[in-house]
Amino acid sequence: MTQTAGYNDLQQYLGAWTSMMITIWEEKLIMLDVNDTWELYNSLISHIIVHSGGDGAKIDFAFRKYGIYVNEGSGGEMYYDNPGMVDTARVEKPWFDKGFFKSIYALRRDVARIYGEIAAQNIVFNLKNTI
C-alpha cells in the first residue's frame, strides 16, 4: 500500500457515505409521503470539501429550508378562514435527524480507524527510510 492509498481510501469512504445519506433521505421522503411537489426531494445535494493535500475536511449537505419544518412538524401559516381546512395540526415527518446523527457516529468511528491506518503507514514508511 502506498503512502497516498490511505487518503484515497478515506476519500472513497467519504464519497460513499455522503451518497448513502442522500439516498437514505430520498427514501425517507418517499416513505413519509413528503413529495407533493418533489422540491425537497430534488433539492438534496452534498459537497465534500478537501484540503490541498487530499485530506477530507468538511462535508456539506443542503436542501430547501422548509425540510427542517417538515421534519419537526411545524412551519408555514395555516389560516382558519380556509373552508377546506378541517385539521390545522401539523404532523412530524422525521426524514432528516434520527438516522443522520446515528450515521455521524459511525462516520466518526470509521474515519478514526482510517486515520489510524494512515498514521501506522506513515510510521512504517518513515522507519523504513531511516534504517
Secondary structure as GFF3:
##gff-version 3
##sequence-region A 1 131
A	DSSP	alpha_helix	5	31	.	.	.	ID=ss1
A	DSSP	alpha_helix	39	43	.	.	.	ID=ss2
A	DSSP	beta_strand	45	50	.	.	.	ID=ss3
A	DSSP	beta_strand	56	62	.	.	.	ID=ss4
A	DSSP	alpha_helix	66	72	.	.	.	ID=ss5
A	DSSP	alpha_helix	97	130	.	.	.	ID=ss6
###
